[in-house]
Amino acid sequence: MTAIAASIKAAWGAKYGSGGTASNSSVATWTNTTGVIAITMNDLGSGGYDKTVSLSVAAGTVTATNAANISWEIGATEATSDNKTVDASIVLTMTSKDAGTTLNKVGTVSPHYATVTAANLIELSSTKTTNIADTTAPYLEALETGRADVVNAEGGTAIVAESTPAASYSRLGWL
């Protein structure tokens, strides 16, 4: 089973790994521990929740088999009706009321309760921006833990050159 799991993991890496043929569309990473494959979604926030996962076996060219002696469990049971990613966490979103990077009031996450420790807090991160060109390589974007949830602090409008004339508009004309 360890060799089979290693082969499946290698095939996944050849397609979705950092140098793979479809690395820019990677959504998960795989680990293999003595024949047990664990799939971890790259986006640990809402972008990785409730995604469909499937596995199938086809007969090879050397040996024809239906793989009836291999079992797998996706979700809570071996039934195909629950083959979705699950979690044991919540996503807590904090948003600053003040726009822009200078006025941003959101700081770093730190535990304040005895039952919450730094070990079980994961601060999601992203390089995604809306007002600035996003130059992050697509594969690195795919590995970001919170691309679907994190909104980075940015200025609200683009910088205007000092030589641009100011515009004024008045609604007092109707008086």
Sequence and secondary structure as in RCSB ss.txt:
>XXXX:A:sequence
MTAIAASIKAAWGAKYGSGGTASNSSVATWTNTTGVIAITMNDLGSGGYDKTVSLSVAAGTVTATNAANISWEIG
ATEATSDNKTVDASIVLTMTSKDAGTTLNKVGTVSPHYATVTAANLIELSSTKTTNIADTTAPYLEALETGRADV
VNAEGGTAIVAESTPAASYSRLGWL
>XXXX:A:secstr
 HHHHHHHHHHHHHHHSTTSTTGGG  EEEEEETTEEEEEES  SGGGSS B        SSS    TT    BT
TBSSGGG B   S        SS TTTS         STT  GGG         SSS     HHHHHT TTTTT 
     SS    TTS      SGGG 
